[in-house]
């Protein structure tokens, strides 16, 4: 993942703001309209090149394509998996159900309806090779065109269990069959990314959000942990042909501004997450509900050889985190982990996890990333 030295490297968590013309095309695609293939390809290429250049200008060390062509971090798989047909309304998070007026007013997007989940009606198989290759080609072209010298690049991919958590199963006889069927399919995407030599980032918020889903909101902690163990088992099966040194994992309590009072405690969930076959872990630390949980890394130390990627910039408000505040967050985390543990600074989550649902103004998002780089430099100086 990275090496440990006097610098604190910087990255982000995948999705970055999309331009209006691309959002228009994504909306049209979601509504089933025919899109001109040339216009689509050129618009995606332009947007990808722009976000790569902006990452270089900001000074990030580890960059990606900003997920420009994806409608969301999880539902993009509808373009890459067979067996998905139609949508069905589902309940929102359990914490939001206690505040329905807020939820109805806040979770609106012109591109996708977050209450309508895709339905799996047949066997899930990976059919997205062409789509994935096109995305990778656009990223490689953007990197070649940009005046950038990133230390690493990464590509995001949805975990098997975030797919099963956000798709309705109308085909498989059991949840386990559904989960491991998706794992077998998504393994093809993971291996495709790994073959490029880039770092694979698995997006797996459900490893922590399982506690406030409707199915588990009232469940005892042991059941919540058992669900996470099952999800990690499926992920490991999907990663069986990918070197752990090439994999980092992002998990969180859901990238939305909500009450979050039903969130699981990090210290309870880390031992389950540590069973994943990865070497980099990204976890929220700027979220006001969880800023105290840097202590969890002292109580539950990271496995040897892992890199910690703490979220030290909030992605849910338009307040630009002060670089000194970012440095404080990094310093707390650094004090909690073993001195040999590499730390890479990042935001809590993506800035555009769902296309059209922008909690942070695009230009403010870039300003937050500039503050991240400055805060990492301050923290490195303090810790040296």
N, C-alpha and C positions, 0 to 999 in steps of 0.2 A: 504493500500500500504506500508506504513512505518511509523515510529514515528520520531518525531523531537528531536534531542539531539545535543550534541557537535560535533558528527561525521557527515561527509558528506559521505553517502553510495555511492557505485559505481555499475554500471551495464553496459550492452551493448545493442545493438538494435536488436539482433537476429541472423543474419547470421555471421558465422566465416569461415576462410579459410578451404577448403576441400583438402584432400590428393589427389595426382595424380591418384592413383588406383581407387578412388571413382569417380573422374571426368571422367575417362575412361568409367566406367560403366554407369554414367549418360548420357554421349554422346551416348553410344550404345542404351540405352533405348529410347532416343529422336529420334534415327534413326530407331526405330521399331525392333531392333534386339532382339532375345530371350536371356534372361539373366538367368544364373543358379541361382535359388532361394537361395541355400545355400551360394554361393559366395556373392550374394548381401547382404544377411542378416549379414554375418560375417564381410563384409567390412564396412557396415553401423555401426554395433556394435562397431567395432574397432575405427572408426573415431569419433563416439559419445563419447566413453570413453576417447579418447585422448583430445577432446576439453573440456570436463568436468574437466579433470585433469589439463589442462593448465589454465583454469579459476581459479581453486583453487590455483595453484602456483602463478598466478599473484596477487591474493588477492581480486578478485571481490566479492562483497557481494550478488549480485542478478544475478543468472546464468541461462543458458538454454542449449539446445542441439546443438546449432550452426547451426540448420537447415541443418544438414549434408545430409539427404536423399532427400532433395528438389532440384529440378533443378533451382528454383528461388523462390523469396518470394511471387510471385503472380501466376505464371503459374503451380505451383505444383498442383493447384486445378483441372487440367485436369485429374489427377489420382483419384480424389475424387468426381467429379461431372459428372452426365450423360449429354447427349445432346451436347457434344463437339466433333467435327469431322472436321479434316483438318485445314489448315492455309491459311491466305491471307495477302498479303503485305499491310502495313499501313504506313502513314506518321510519321516521327519522330516529336519530340517536335518542336513547332514553332520557338523557339530561335535557334535550330540547323539548321533549314531550311535556315536561313540566312547565314550559314557557312557550306555549303554542303561538301566541301572538307575535312574539319576537321571532320565532322560527319562520313563520309565514312571511314576514316582512323582509327578513334578512337573506334567506337562501333562494334568491331569484337570479336566473341567468337567461340571457336571450339565446344561448346556444344549447344548453341541456337543462332538463328538469331533474333535479337531484332526488326527487321522490319516486321517479320512474326508473326501475331497474330492468336491465335486459333479462330475457328469459332463455334458459337453456332447454331446448326441446329435442335435442338429439346428441349423439356422441360428440364429445369435444376432441378435435384434432387440430394440429397446427397447420394452417394453410397460408400463413402470412409471410412466407419467405420473400416474395417479391416486394411487399410493403416494407418489410424490415430492411431489406437490402437497399431500397430506394432512400430510406431515412439515413442509413449509414453512409451511403454515397454522398448525399447532400452535406452531411457533417464533414466527411473527409474533404470534399471540395471546398467547403467554407474554411477549414483549417489551412488548406494549401493556399487559399487566396488571402488569408489574414496575415497581417504582420504581427505574429504572435509566437511566443516561445513558452507554451505551457509545460509544466513539469509532468503532468499527467492529463489524460482525458478519460471520461467515463460515459457510460450509456446506461440509462435506467430501464428497468423492466419490472412489471407487476409480479408480485409473489403469487404462488398458487392460491393461497388462502385469502388474499384480498380480492382475487377474482371470484372465489366461491362465496365470499362474504357480501359481495355487491352484485351478484347475479342470482336470479331465482332458478332453482333446480326443478324442472318438470320432467326430467328424463331418468336420472340415476336412482337406483333403489335405496341408497343410503347416502348420508353426507360424506362418509369416508370414501365411497366409490366415486362420488363427485369430485372430492378433493384430490384424490390420487390420480384420477383421470385427467384433471387439469394440470397436475404436476407433470405428468408424462408429456402432455402437449407443450407446456411452457418450457420444458427442458430444451426443446429445439431452439427456442429463441435465446436462452441463456448460452447455449453452446455456440450459436451464431455470433453473438457479441464477443464471447471469449476468444473466438478464432481471430478477431481483429487485433488482439493484443491490448485492447482498452480494458479499463476496469469496468466490471459489471456491478451496477448498484441495484440491489433488490429493494423495491418499495413495499414495505410490509407493516403499515400502520396497525393492522388488525392484531398484531402481537401484543399491543398495549390497549387498543380500543375495544377489544373483545369484552372488557368489563362493563362498558356502558352501551353495548348493543341491547336491543330489546330482549333478545333471548337469554342474556346473561346478567341483566341489570340487578336481579334479585338472587342470583346464584351465589353459593358460598365460594370463597376464594379458591378452594381446592378444585372446583369444577372449572373455574376460569383458567387456572394454571394447566389443568388437563387439556383444555382446548388449545392453549398456546403450545403445549408439548406436541400435540398432534399436528399442528400447523408447521412447527419446526421440523418434525419428522418428514412431512411431505416436501418441504423446501429442500431438505438435505437429499432426498431421493432425486429431486429435479436437478440438483447441483452435482450429482455424482460424477459427471465428466468434466467439471469445471474446477480448476485449481483454487483452493481456498484463498491463496495469496492474491487472487485476482478479483475477489468479491468483497464488496462492502454492502452493508444493509442499513436502510433507513427505517426507523419506526418512530411512532409518535402517538399522541392522543387525539388525532384528528385535526386537520388544518382548517379549523373554522373558529370564528369568534363566538363562543357560547359559554354557558355556565361551567361546564367541565367538572362539576362537583361529584360526579360518579366515576371519575377516572380511577384506574388502578394505581397502586403505588409502585414506583419504579423498583425500589429495593426488593419487593416481593417477586417481580417478574424477571429480573436480570438473570437469575440462575437458569430459567427456562430458555431465555434468549441466547445465553452463552453456549447452548448445545448446538447452535447453528454452525454450519461448516463455512465460516467466513473469517476474515481477518480485519475488518473495519466496521465500526458501529457508530451510527449517527442517531442521536437522541436529543429531543428538545431540552434546552436549559434556559431559554429566555422567556418561555411561557410563564406568566405570573402565577399560575396554579402550581408550577413545578420547579421554580427557581431554587427551592431549598433542597432539591433532590440530588445535587452534586455530592451530598454525603453518601448516597447509595453506592457510589463507586469506591468509597473507602470501606464500606461494610461488605460489599460484594465485588472484590477486585476483578478487573478484566483478565481474561485468559492471557497467558504469555504470548507475545508476538502480535497482539491485536493493536490497532490504531483506534483511538477515540476521536470521534467527530462531533463535538458538542455544538448544539444550536445556541448561539450567543447573540443572535439578532432576531427580533420578533417579526413575524410575517403577517400579523393580523391587524396591525394598526398603522396609521400613516405618520406616527412619531418616528423620526430618524434617531435611532439609538446613538447615544453619545459614545465616541470611541473609548473614553475612559470607563464608561459603564461596561462596554464590551470587554475591555481589558480586565475589569473586575471579575466578570463572569468566567473568563478564561483562567484567571489566576486561581479562583476557587476550585475549579475543576482540576487544574494542574496540581494543586496541593492535596487533592483527594486521591489521586492515582499514583502508582509507582513512578519514580523518577525516570524510569526507562521507557515509559509508555509514550509513544508519539501522539501528539495532539494536532488535529487539523481543524481550524475554525470554520464555522458555517452558520447559515441561518437555521432557524428551527425547522422549516419545511420549504416547499417550493413557493414561488410567488405567483404561479398560475396553474395550480393543480387541476382546476376545472376551468376550461376555456369559457370566458365571459363572466366568470365570478371573480372579479378582481377586488380583493379587500384592500390592496395597496395600489395607489396610483403608480403607473409604470415608471415615471421618472423618479418618484420617491423610492421605488424598489431599487433602482440603480444607485441612488444616493445611500441607501442602507448598505449596499454591498461595498461602496467606497468607505463607509464608516467601519465596516468589518475589517477591511485590509488595514486601515489605520489603527484600529483597536488591537489587531493581532500583533502589529509592530510594537505597540506600547507594552502589551503583555510580555512579549519576548524580551524586551529591554528590562522590565521589572524582574523577570524570572532568571535572567542570565547571571 
